[in-house]
Amino acid sequence: MKHILNIMLMLGAFTMTQEVKAQELNCSVKINHAQVQRSNTSVFETLEKALNEFMNNKAWTDLQFNKNERISCSMNITIKKYDEAENHFTGNMLFQITRPVFNASYTTTVFSMRDESFNFYYQEHEPLDFNENSIDNNLTAMMAYYAYLFIGLDLDTFSPMGGTEVLHRVENIVNNAQSLGDAGWKAFDDDRNRHAIINDYMDSSFEPMRQLMYKYHRQGLDEMAQNADRGRTAVTESIEMLKEAHTNNSMSTLPMIFTDYKRDELVGIYAGHGTENERTSVYTILSDLNASQGREWDKIKKTKVD
């Protein structure tokens, strides 16, 4: 009996250990191949399964995550062309990272944008291997880049610049991927490519935006369920930080990208809520940063919600 009890205790400890050391990501990878005219679609199905396993079954860091703490993210890959003879895929990828808001049945988007240069070689059933310091495969390099980016950005929302160590690994991947010669890794080729995103985000002049991630999410949204005014004040302060980041580096597209994916959320926070000074200040900053969303920002000025 004692022997059985010891086994049960060991199994229980093993289960707890497994749960604590769960992988970091809960990532949904989808492949849309509707633009490719092909009767046999097995290569796309195999690839989708392999990428899901690559993102979700690998422990990317030494950090400890419970299963329910895994970072929710999605990668929707659209294949525009497929060269079977060369095993070459041409497409783009829309990604999104989300995070739950404390004491609310609401999830907020941490970051979202489209990678327009998601091109790679893949032969069906080939193993997906990745070595951060010896990069020789564009597909696994891109997937690893985003895995570390997702983790680093999520950590930045829970503590001030909390993702620094992980985000340095994103920089390392960009540096080591230069030898590949594939689109998306080069400086100055595109102000929204993989190089530009991590380079701008980690630049010292852009520190206000990194601090914004914590202020906006942890001190702002997470606080609103308990005290809406206090949470909104923190969000307002974070928008001021967004303005500072843009002033420091007016060439970066990150502030505009932020306002694009936070648009509806920001309108919901301010339309019919807060003081007139708050609404005016936020409206002015957002209009300056992203005039293309002017019709939406106009709603912020309203004292009552329609």
C-alpha positions in Angstrom: 0.0 0.0 0.0 2.8 2.3 0.9 4.5 1.5 -2.4 1.4 2.4 -4.3 1.1 5.6 -2.4 4.7 6.6 -3.3 4.0 5.9 -6.9 0.9 8.0 -6.9 2.8 10.9 -5.2 5.6 10.6 -7.8 3.1 10.6 -10.7 1.4 13.7 -9.2 4.7 15.5 -8.8 5.6 14.6 -12.4 2.2 15.9 -13.7 2.8 19.2 -11.8 6.3 19.5 -13.2 5.0 18.9 -16.7 2.3 21.5 -16.2 4.7 24.2 -14.9 7.1 23.6 -17.7 4.5 23.8 -20.5 5.6 25.4 -23.7 5.1 29.2 -24.0 2.8 29.4 -27.1 -0.7 28.5 -27.9 -0.4 29.3 -31.5 -2.9 28.6 -34.3 -1.2 28.3 -37.7 -3.5 28.2 -40.7 -2.5 27.9 -44.4 -4.8 29.3 -47.1 -3.9 27.9 -50.5 -7.0 28.8 -52.4 -5.0 30.8 -54.9 -3.0 27.8 -55.9 -4.7 25.6 -58.5 -3.8 22.1 -57.5 -5.8 18.9 -57.1 -3.4 17.3 -54.5 -3.3 19.5 -51.4 -1.5 17.2 -49.1 1.7 19.3 -49.1 -0.2 22.2 -47.6 -1.9 20.1 -45.0 1.4 18.5 -44.0 3.0 21.9 -43.8 0.2 23.3 -41.6 0.5 20.4 -39.2 4.3 20.7 -39.1 4.2 24.4 -38.4 1.7 24.0 -35.6 3.9 21.4 -34.0 7.0 23.5 -34.5 5.5 26.5 -32.8 3.6 24.8 -29.9 5.7 21.8 -29.0 9.1 23.5 -28.7 10.2 25.1 -25.4 11.6 28.4 -26.7 12.9 29.7 -23.4 13.7 28.6 -19.9 10.7 30.5 -18.6 8.0 28.6 -16.7 4.5 28.7 -18.0 1.4 27.0 -16.7 -0.7 25.5 -19.5 -3.4 28.2 -19.0 -0.7 30.9 -19.2 0.4 30.1 -22.7 0.5 33.0 -25.1 -2.4 33.1 -27.5 -1.3 33.9 -31.1 -2.3 33.2 -34.6 -0.5 33.0 -38.0 -2.6 33.0 -41.1 -0.4 32.2 -44.1 -1.7 32.8 -47.6 0.1 31.0 -50.3 -0.1 32.8 -53.6 2.3 30.7 -55.7 3.7 27.2 -55.3 6.5 25.8 -57.5 6.4 22.1 -57.0 9.6 21.4 -58.9 11.5 23.9 -56.7 9.5 23.3 -53.5 9.1 27.0 -53.3 6.2 28.8 -51.7 5.4 32.5 -52.2 2.9 34.3 -49.9 2.3 36.5 -47.0 1.4 36.0 -43.3 -1.0 37.9 -41.1 -0.2 37.4 -37.4 -1.8 38.5 -34.1 -0.9 38.2 -30.5 -3.6 38.5 -27.9 -3.7 38.6 -24.1 -6.6 38.3 -21.6 -7.6 41.4 -19.6 -7.7 40.8 -15.9 -11.1 40.5 -14.3 -12.8 40.7 -17.6 -14.1 38.3 -20.3 -12.2 40.3 -22.9 -9.0 39.7 -24.8 -6.9 42.5 -26.2 -4.6 42.5 -29.3 -1.0 43.0 -28.2 0.3 43.3 -31.8 -0.9 42.5 -35.3 0.4 43.1 -38.8 1.1 41.4 -42.1 4.4 40.1 -43.3 4.3 40.6 -47.0 7.5 38.6 -47.7 6.6 35.2 -46.3 8.4 33.1 -48.9 10.2 29.8 -48.3 11.3 26.4 -49.5 9.7 23.3 -48.1 9.7 19.7 -49.2 6.8 17.6 -47.8 7.7 15.7 -44.6 11.1 17.3 -44.2 11.9 17.9 -40.5 11.8 21.5 -39.3 15.0 22.2 -37.5 16.3 25.5 -36.1 19.7 26.6 -34.8 19.7 30.2 -33.7 23.4 30.6 -34.3 23.6 28.8 -37.6 20.6 29.8 -39.7 20.2 28.0 -43.1 16.5 27.7 -43.5 14.2 30.7 -44.2 11.0 29.0 -43.1 12.2 28.0 -39.6 14.1 31.3 -39.2 10.8 33.2 -39.8 8.8 31.0 -37.5 11.5 31.3 -34.7 11.6 35.1 -35.2 7.9 35.3 -34.6 7.9 32.8 -31.7 10.4 35.0 -29.8 8.7 38.2 -30.9 5.4 36.9 -29.5 6.9 35.9 -26.2 8.9 39.1 -25.8 6.0 41.4 -26.6 3.7 39.6 -24.3 6.3 39.9 -21.4 6.6 43.6 -22.1 2.9 43.9 -21.2 3.3 42.3 -17.8 6.4 44.2 -16.6 8.3 47.3 -17.8 10.5 46.1 -20.7 10.1 42.6 -19.3 10.8 41.0 -22.7 14.2 42.4 -23.2 16.2 39.2 -23.0 13.9 37.3 -25.3 13.7 40.2 -27.8 17.5 40.2 -28.0 17.2 36.7 -29.4 14.9 38.2 -32.1 17.6 40.6 -33.0 20.1 37.8 -33.1 18.0 35.9 -35.6 17.7 38.9 -37.8 21.5 39.4 -37.7 22.2 35.7 -38.5 19.6 35.5 -41.2 21.3 38.2 -43.3 23.3 35.5 -45.1 20.1 33.8 -46.4 19.5 36.6 -48.9 15.7 36.3 -48.6 13.3 39.2 -48.5 12.2 40.6 -45.1 15.6 40.5 -43.3 17.4 43.5 -44.8 17.6 47.0 -43.4 16.0 49.8 -45.3 14.3 47.4 -47.8 10.9 47.9 -46.2 9.7 50.0 -43.2 7.5 47.1 -42.1 9.7 44.1 -42.7 11.1 41.8 -39.9 14.3 43.8 -39.6 12.4 47.2 -39.3 10.0 45.9 -36.7 12.5 44.6 -34.2 15.1 47.3 -35.0 12.7 50.1 -34.3 11.1 48.5 -31.3 14.5 47.9 -29.6 16.1 51.2 -30.5 16.8 53.3 -27.3 14.9 56.3 -28.8 11.8 54.1 -28.9 11.9 53.2 -25.2 8.7 55.2 -24.6 6.8 52.7 -26.8 8.1 49.7 -24.9 7.1 51.4 -21.6 3.7 52.1 -23.2 3.1 48.3 -23.6 3.2 47.9 -19.8 1.4 51.1 -19.0 -1.4 50.5 -21.5 -2.1 46.9 -20.8 -1.1 46.2 -17.1 -1.8 49.6 -15.5 -4.6 50.6 -18.0 -6.8 47.8 -19.3 -6.1 45.4 -16.4 -7.2 48.1 -14.0 -10.4 49.2 -15.8 -12.6 46.4 -14.4 -12.0 47.6 -10.8 -11.6 51.4 -11.5 -12.5 52.6 -15.0 -11.3 56.1 -14.4 -7.9 55.1 -13.1 -7.4 52.6 -15.9 -8.4 55.1 -18.5 -6.0 57.6 -17.0 -3.1 55.1 -17.5 -4.2 54.5 -21.1 -4.2 58.3 -21.7 -0.7 58.5 -20.3 0.4 55.6 -22.6 -0.9 57.5 -25.6 1.3 60.4 -24.6 4.2 58.0 -24.6 3.2 56.9 -28.1 3.4 60.5 -29.2 6.9 60.7 -27.6 8.1 57.6 -29.4 6.9 59.1 -32.7 8.7 62.4 -32.0 11.9 60.5 -31.2 11.7 58.4 -34.4 9.2 59.9 -36.9 10.2 57.4 -39.6 9.0 54.4 -37.8 5.7 52.9 -38.7 5.2 51.2 -35.3 3.0 54.0 -33.8 0.7 53.9 -36.8 0.5 50.1 -36.7 -0.4 50.3 -33.0 -3.2 52.7 -33.7 -4.5 50.5 -36.5 -5.0 47.4 -34.4 -6.0 49.3 -31.3 -8.5 51.5 -33.1 -11.8 50.0 -32.1 -10.5 49.4 -28.5 -9.4 53.1 -28.2 -12.7 54.3 -29.5 -14.5 52.1 -27.0 -12.4 53.4 -24.1 -13.1 57.1 -24.8 -16.3 57.5 -26.8 -18.8 58.8 -24.2 -16.3 58.3 -21.4 -13.7 60.3 -19.5 -13.2 64.0 -19.3 -13.3 66.4 -22.2 -9.6 67.1 -21.7 -8.8 63.4 -21.9 -10.8 62.9 -25.1 -9.4 66.0 -26.7 -5.8 65.1 -25.9 -6.2 61.5 -27.2 -8.1 62.6 -30.3 -5.4 65.1 -31.2 -2.5 62.6 -30.8 -4.3 59.8 -32.7 -5.3 62.2 -35.5 -1.7 63.3 -35.9 -0.3 59.8 -35.9 -2.9 58.2 -38.2 -5.0 60.6 -40.1 -6.4 57.7 -42.3 -8.5 56.6 -39.3 -10.0 60.1 -38.9 -13.6 59.1 -39.1 -13.1 56.6 -36.2 -11.2 59.1 -34.1 -14.1 61.6 -34.5 -16.1 59.2 -32.3 -13.8 59.8 -29.4 -14.9 63.4 -29.2 -18.5 62.4 -28.5 -19.8 62.9 -25.0 -22.4 60.2 -25.5 -22.3 56.8 -27.2 -24.8 56.4 -30.1 
